[in-house]
Amino acid sequence: EVQLVESGGGLVQPGGSLRLSCVASGFTFSDYFMDWVRQAPGKGLEWVGRIKIRGDSYTTDYAASVKGRFTISRDDSKNSLYLQMNSLRTEDTAVYYCARENWYRFDYWGQGTLVTVSS
Amino acid sequence: QSVLTQPPSVSAAPGQKVTISCTGSSSNIENNYVSWYQVLPGTAPKLLIYDNNNRPSGIPDRFSGSKSGTSATLGITGLQTGDEADYYCGTWDSSLSGYVFGSGTRVTVL
């Protein structure tokens, strides 16, 4: 059974940093692109970014709203995906989901972790 | 403002049919596969339709998808109270080099 479990969310002040983790199981993690998607309270889904596989040099892509502030990485030996978030803003407050990307579709999602940016 | 436009809400009685439109452009819908996601209250998104009109295993055939030009459509027949949720279309945008979601549509069963 495919499982994605996020952790690391919490309350952080504007300008602060936070690192989210996502541990995967039930599939060969290293074979898949992995993405982060967020949903702000009362708002719609927003793609954050993705990391490709080793064969694609672990290339990353980011949404314009987070580029230069967020960094996605992965550790295939630990079946883990990470999202390093710096220079956080109040508008980054959201539930953050990790998702498995399978040919431009997100076929499995984690349960999400809440990030609140507030003073 | 979302790149993909959806109606904010649609509603129908149990057993009836609803359709949800998703309008984009040549840089996204017209030249890339469209997926649809269901977000039930308090839960993670779930893939409903992929590659315009395919259903993952376990998704009932009451859900269907189609695409024509720069628009895509999700159809739900035999509406059930358990279908009350938010629905999002999504696809890759070649100009933005990123994935884009629709603005979301809330389905209400009357």
Interface residues (C-beta under 8 A of the other chain):
Chain A: D35 V37 Q39 G44 L45 E46 W47 G49 R50 D61 Y62 A63 A64 Y97 A99 W103 Y104 R105 F106 D107 Y108 W109 G110 Q111 G112
Chain B: S2 N32 Y33 S35 Y37 V39 A44 P45 K46 L47 Y50 D51 P56 D86 Y88 G90 T91 W92 L96 S97 G98 Y99 V100 F101 G102 S103 G104
